[in-house]
């Protein structure tokens, strides 16, 4: 994870350098200046700093992965990589019910929001408990 920490660290440094330049170029200090882009760059810089710190702390505590070692071979990374779920329809229904709920708020139809919430609860329960029943049960 050291390589990933370095990538995010370089990105953080880039954003720290670019943000004040953007603020000066867009003249955000005056009325009508572009505060949106400056704010987005500041928040993105803070986010990449957070990820850099997380990866940096955990990279020190972890054993080196084969791709992090200089003497690592491709064969060292062979074996089971983890569990990858098969296809699922539940994310579609979760997204559709969220879309209905957002549309209901925008349209002011609270009755539709309640229906979307009820269907969303069912869809979320289906997503969470998908591997406890049916063909892919563990």
C-alpha positions as CSV (number, residue, x, y, z in Angstrom):
1,X,0.0,0.0,0.0
2,X,3.0,2.2,0.0
3,X,2.7,2.9,-3.7
4,X,-0.9,3.9,-3.3
5,X,0.0,6.2,-0.4
6,X,2.6,7.9,-2.6
7,X,0.2,8.4,-5.4
8,X,-2.3,10.1,-3.1
9,X,0.5,12.0,-1.4
10,X,1.6,13.5,-4.8
11,X,-2.0,14.3,-5.6
12,X,-2.4,16.1,-2.3
13,X,0.8,18.1,-2.9
14,X,-0.5,19.0,-6.4
15,X,-3.8,20.2,-5.0
16,X,-2.2,22.2,-2.2
17,X,-0.2,24.0,-4.9
18,X,-3.0,24.5,-7.4
19,X,-5.7,25.7,-5.1
20,X,-4.1,29.1,-4.2
21,X,-3.2,29.6,-7.8
22,X,-6.8,28.9,-8.9
23,X,-8.1,31.3,-6.2
24,X,-5.8,34.1,-7.4
25,X,-6.5,33.4,-11.1
26,X,-10.3,33.4,-10.7
27,X,-10.1,36.5,-8.4
28,X,-12.3,34.8,-5.7
29,X,-11.5,37.5,-3.2
30,X,-13.8,40.0,-5.0
31,X,-17.6,40.1,-5.3
32,X,-18.8,37.6,-7.9
33,X,-15.6,35.5,-7.8
34,X,-15.6,31.8,-8.3
35,X,-15.9,30.3,-4.8
36,X,-17.3,27.0,-6.0
37,X,-14.1,25.8,-7.7
38,X,-11.9,27.0,-4.9
39,X,-14.0,25.2,-2.3
40,X,-14.1,22.1,-4.4
41,X,-10.3,22.1,-4.7
42,X,-9.9,22.6,-0.9
43,X,-12.2,19.8,-0.1
44,X,-10.6,17.5,-2.7
45,X,-7.2,18.3,-1.2
46,X,-8.4,17.5,2.3
47,X,-9.9,14.2,1.1
48,X,-6.7,13.1,-0.6
49,X,-4.8,14.1,2.5
50,X,-7.1,11.9,4.6
51,X,-6.7,8.9,2.2
52,X,-2.9,9.5,2.2
53,X,-2.7,9.4,6.0
54,X,-4.9,6.3,6.2
55,X,-2.9,4.4,3.6
56,X,0.4,5.5,5.1
57,X,-0.5,4.4,8.6
58,X,-1.8,1.0,7.5
59,X,1.1,0.4,5.1
60,X,3.5,0.6,8.1
61,X,1.5,-2.0,10.1
62,X,0.9,-4.5,7.2
63,X,3.3,-7.1,5.9
64,X,4.6,-6.1,2.5
65,X,2.5,-7.4,-0.4
66,X,4.4,-9.0,-3.3
67,X,3.9,-5.8,-5.4
68,X,5.4,-3.7,-2.6
69,X,8.6,-5.7,-2.3
70,X,11.6,-5.2,-4.6
71,X,12.2,-9.0,-4.7
72,X,8.5,-9.9,-5.3
73,X,7.7,-12.3,-8.0
74,X,4.4,-12.6,-9.9
75,X,3.9,-16.1,-8.5
76,X,4.0,-14.7,-5.0
77,X,0.6,-13.1,-5.6
78,X,-1.0,-16.4,-6.8
79,X,-3.9,-17.9,-4.9
80,X,-7.3,-16.9,-3.8
81,X,-7.8,-13.1,-4.0
82,X,-11.1,-12.9,-2.1
83,X,-14.8,-13.3,-2.6
84,X,-16.3,-11.6,-5.6
85,X,-20.1,-11.6,-5.7
86,X,-22.0,-12.9,-8.8
87,X,-24.6,-10.8,-10.6
88,X,-27.3,-9.2,-8.6
89,X,-30.5,-7.3,-9.4
90,X,-30.7,-5.7,-5.9
91,X,-28.5,-2.7,-6.6
92,X,-30.8,-1.8,-9.5
93,X,-33.9,-1.8,-7.3
94,X,-32.1,0.2,-4.6
95,X,-31.1,2.8,-7.1
96,X,-34.6,2.9,-8.7
97,X,-36.3,3.4,-5.3
98,X,-33.8,6.1,-4.4
99,X,-34.6,7.8,-7.7
100,X,-38.3,7.6,-7.0
101,X,-37.7,9.2,-3.5
102,X,-35.6,12.0,-4.9
103,X,-38.1,12.7,-7.6
104,X,-40.9,12.7,-5.0
105,X,-39.0,15.4,-3.0
106,X,-38.4,17.5,-6.1
107,X,-42.1,17.2,-7.1
108,X,-43.4,17.7,-3.6
109,X,-45.3,14.4,-3.7
110,X,-44.8,13.1,-0.1
111,X,-47.1,10.2,-0.7
112,X,-44.7,9.0,-3.5
113,X,-41.8,9.5,-1.1
114,X,-43.5,7.2,1.4
115,X,-44.1,4.5,-1.2
116,X,-40.5,4.8,-2.4
117,X,-39.2,4.5,1.2
118,X,-41.2,1.3,1.8
119,X,-40.0,-0.2,-1.5
120,X,-36.5,1.0,-0.8
121,X,-36.5,-0.7,2.6
122,X,-37.5,-4.0,0.9
123,X,-34.8,-3.5,-1.8
124,X,-32.1,-2.7,0.8
125,X,-33.1,-5.7,2.9
126,X,-32.9,-7.9,-0.2
127,X,-29.4,-6.5,-1.0
128,X,-28.1,-7.0,2.6
129,X,-29.5,-10.5,3.0
130,X,-28.9,-11.7,-0.6
131,X,-26.3,-14.3,0.4
132,X,-28.4,-15.8,3.2
133,X,-31.0,-17.4,0.9
134,X,-31.4,-18.7,-2.6
135,X,-28.8,-19.9,-5.1
136,X,-25.8,-18.0,-3.6
137,X,-26.4,-18.8,0.1
138,X,-23.4,-19.3,2.3
